[in-house]
Amino acid sequence: MRGNTLGGFDRFRLPAALLVAAIHTGPLLSVSPFANDLLTDIWGRIAVPFFFAVSGWFLVPRLRREGVAALGPFLKKTLLLYLLSALLYLPLNLYNHTLQDSGAALLRDIFFNGTFYHLWYFPALALGACIVWALVRGLGKRAWLPAVLLYLIGLLGDSWYGLTAALPPVRAAYEGMFLCFDYTRNGLFSTPIFLLLGGWLAQRPRRGGAGRYRAGLLVSLALLTAEGLLVKHFSLARFDALYLTLPLCVGFLLLWLAALELPAIPALRGWTAAIYVLHPWCIVLVRGGARVVGLTGALVDNSLGHYGAVVLLSALLALPFAFLRPARADPRGRAWIEIDAAALRHNLSALSALLPQGGRLMPVVKANAYGHGDLTVARICAGEGIRAFAVATASEGARLRRGGVRGAILVLGYTGPREVPLLARCRLTQTVVSAEHARALDAAGHRIAVHLKIDTGLHRLGIPWDDVEGLVAPFACRSLKVTGVFTHLSDAEALDEASQARTQEQLRRFQQAVEGLRRAGFDPGAVHFQGSYGLLNYGGLPCDYARPGIALYGVFSAPSHHTRSAVELRPVLSLRARVAQLHRLEAREAAGYDGSFTARRPTVLAALAIGYADGWPRSLSSGAGRVLLHGQPAPVAGLVCMDQLLVDVTDIPDVSPGDIATLVGRDGPAELFAGQTALAAGTITNELLSRLGPRLPRLTVNDLPS
Ligand SMILES: *Cc1c(COP(=O)(O)O)cnc(C)c1O
C-alpha cells in the first residue's frame, strides 16, 4: 500500500520543525547575518508550506471523495489542537500583554494571526481546508485557478510588496486588507495552494525514481535562493514568507520524498508537531533559565548556543508526544466492502442509453445504496451529472442532504406528518400515497414538494389509478406542491406472456390516470414508472425519469433473469474478509456450533473474520454458500456464526492467517457473483446486498484521479 512508503514525509518533518525554530531564533546571527537571512528568510520558508502540502496530500483526495464528511473531522482535530495550544500560551499572552483587548482585534488574531505568533498555522490550516473544500465542490478540477490567484494576491502583500507599494490605489487596497490581518501569509491566501498541490501530487501516477525529483528540487531551490536574494537586494519585502518559486520547491520536495519509498516512522509525527507547538515556550524558558544560572553569554547572546538550547529543550519536552499514536482502525483489517467507481460510472452510462429523449436517471440509493454506501454512490453519480436521487425514508434523504448531495431527493416510502419539518428543512420531495396522507402532510403547514404515487396493480402504496377524486385531492392542498407522479411495476422482470400482459395493463392504467389529471387541468409534473427491470425491458417509453436501483449496482436480482436490452452491466461491489485462523482436523472430528460440521477426511478449516452480523446470511451454513480463496472455491463448514464463519480449505494449498477471502466479487481469474450467493441463500441480490451491515468499512476503488 502506498501509505506505508511515505516515510520520507515523516523524516522531513524533523528538519522542517527545526527550520521553524530557526526562523524564530536566528541561529546564525552571531556567525554571519547573511547566512542567517539565507537560512531563515529564504530556505526556512519551505517548512510550513511543506506541512500544509503533506496535509493536502492526505486530505484533498478525501475532500473530493467524501466532501463535508471528510472536512468535519479534520476541522475538529485542527481546531482542538489550536484551542489546546492557545491555552498553553495564554499565560505568556497575559504576561506580555499580547492579548488583544478589542473584540475585532481579538477575532483577527483568532482567525488569521494566531493568538501567539507561531499559532497562525492552525487557523490557516482550518480556513485553507474550508476554502479548498468549497473550491473542489464548486469547481472540481479547476479548483487550482482561484487558489493560484489567491496566492498571487498574497505574494503581492508579502515578499513582492515593493511592486504593490509602487501603485498607490493597489497599495491602499492592501492597507485596507492589513486592517483585517497583519500578513497575507494566512489561511486565505497562502494555504489553499499548498493543500491543493499536495492533493494533486497524491493523485498523480508516480513515475521514475527519486533522482529526477531531486534534480528538480535542487533547481527549484536555486531559483528560490535567487528570488529571495533579488527581493532582499531591492528591499521589496513587507514580510518574507511567500515566494513565487516556493510552490515549485514544495512540489519537488514532496515528489522526491515520496519517490524515496521509505518506511513510515509514525513517532516522528507527534514529536515534530509538539516541537513546533512548544518551541516558543522553550525560547522563554531558555532566556529565563540562562539568566538564573548566569549563562546568558553562551545560551542567549551566542545565537548558535541559544538555538541549540531551544531545540534541545523543545525536543526533550516534546518527546512524550512521540508515543501518542492515533489509534486508527484499519479498513482492510477484518472484513470490508470495495466499491468499484469505474463500474458504477459504466453502469450509469449504459442505463442512460436506454432512456428516451429528455429522460434522466434518478438513481435509487435507499438502504445505504443497496449496501454500497449512499454518499459514495451519490457523489460518483453527481460527478456524472446526475441531479435527482430516490431514497426510501426521510432520514435517508436527510443523510444525503447533510452529506452535501444537491438536486432533487425523492422519498419513495411513507413519511408521517411529524417528519414534515425535516422534509422542508432538507428540501426533500415526499411521495404521497393516499388522499388522506396528502391532507395529513398538508396540515403540518410546511411547504413541501410531493410526487403522487399511483397504484396500478402492485397494491403496495399509492392512490388507485381510477380514483379520480383521490388523484386530484393533493392538488387542493395548499402546502403541497405536486412536482411529479409515478407508479411502480409489479412484473417488469418477467418476460412470459402473462407478466408482459400485466405490465402492459399497468402502463395503460398509469397513462390513463396521468391523462385524466392533464385533462382536468392539473400539471402532473415529472412522470416516471420504471425501476431497473422496467428500464431494461420497457426502455424507450416516454418518461421524465427512470429509477434504477439494482441494475445500477451492476447485478440482476436473480441469475436466471434475462432482459430485452442486452446491456453489459458491471458488478460494483466486492465483499472480502481476512482469514483469522486455521484448524487442522482429524477425520470424524467435529467443528462449529452444535457440531454442525464433521470432518470426513483430514481437513483444514479457515475461520474467516465475517459473520451474519455483517449481513452474510446464516442460511448459507453447511455447504450452502462458498467463498473464494486464492482464486478457488471454499465451501462453508458448519453454521455461520455472528462474527465468524468456517470454510473448508483442505484442497487449497498454502492458506495462511491474514489471507483475503472473497465473498462477492473477483479473485484472480475466478469470480463469485452476488446472484449465485443470493440464490444459495434463498433470496435475491437486492436483499443480500442491502443487508450488508454498517460494521463493514466501504472502500472506493478505481476512482478517477481528479
Ligand atoms: C426500490 C425501488 C426502485 C428501484 O428498484 P430496482 O428494482 O432495484 O431498480 C424503484 N422504484 C421504487 C418505488 C422502489 O421502491
The ligand as an SDF file (V2000), in Angstrom:
LIG
                    3D

 15 15  0  0  0  0  0  0  0  0999 V2000
  -36.6810    0.2810   -4.7320 C   0  0  0  0  0  0  0  0  0  0  0  0
  -37.4790    0.9410   -5.7320 C   0  0  0  0  0  0  0  0  0  0  0  0
  -36.9800    1.1380   -7.0260 C   0  0  0  0  0  0  0  0  0  0  0  0
  -35.6980    0.5300   -7.5170 C   0  0  0  0  0  0  0  0  0  0  0  0
  -35.9550   -0.8310   -7.8270 O   0  0  0  0  0  0  0  0  0  0  0  0
  -34.8680   -1.7550   -8.5470 P   0  0  0  0  0  0  0  0  0  0  0  0
  -35.6390   -2.9420   -8.9360 O   0  0  0  0  0  0  0  0  0  0  0  0
  -33.8100   -2.0390   -7.5540 O   0  0  0  0  0  0  0  0  0  0  0  0
  -34.3770   -0.9990   -9.7020 O   0  0  0  0  0  0  0  0  0  0  0  0
  -37.7350    1.9070   -7.8900 C   0  0  0  0  0  0  0  0  0  0  0  0
  -38.9110    2.4370   -7.5060 N   0  0  0  0  0  0  0  0  0  0  0  0
  -39.4440    2.2270   -6.2840 C   0  0  0  0  0  0  0  0  0  0  0  0
  -40.7430    2.8200   -5.9400 C   0  0  0  0  0  0  0  0  0  0  0  0
  -38.7440    1.4780   -5.3590 C   0  0  0  0  0  0  0  0  0  0  0  0
  -39.2590    1.2810   -4.1470 O   0  0  0  0  0  0  0  0  0  0  0  0
  1  2  1  0
  2  3  1  0
  2 14  2  0
  3  4  1  0
  3 10  2  0
  4  5  1  0
  5  6  1  0
  6  7  2  0
  6  8  1  0
  6  9  1  0
 10 11  1  0
 11 12  2  0
 12 13  1  0
 12 14  1  0
 14 15  1  0
M  END
$$$$
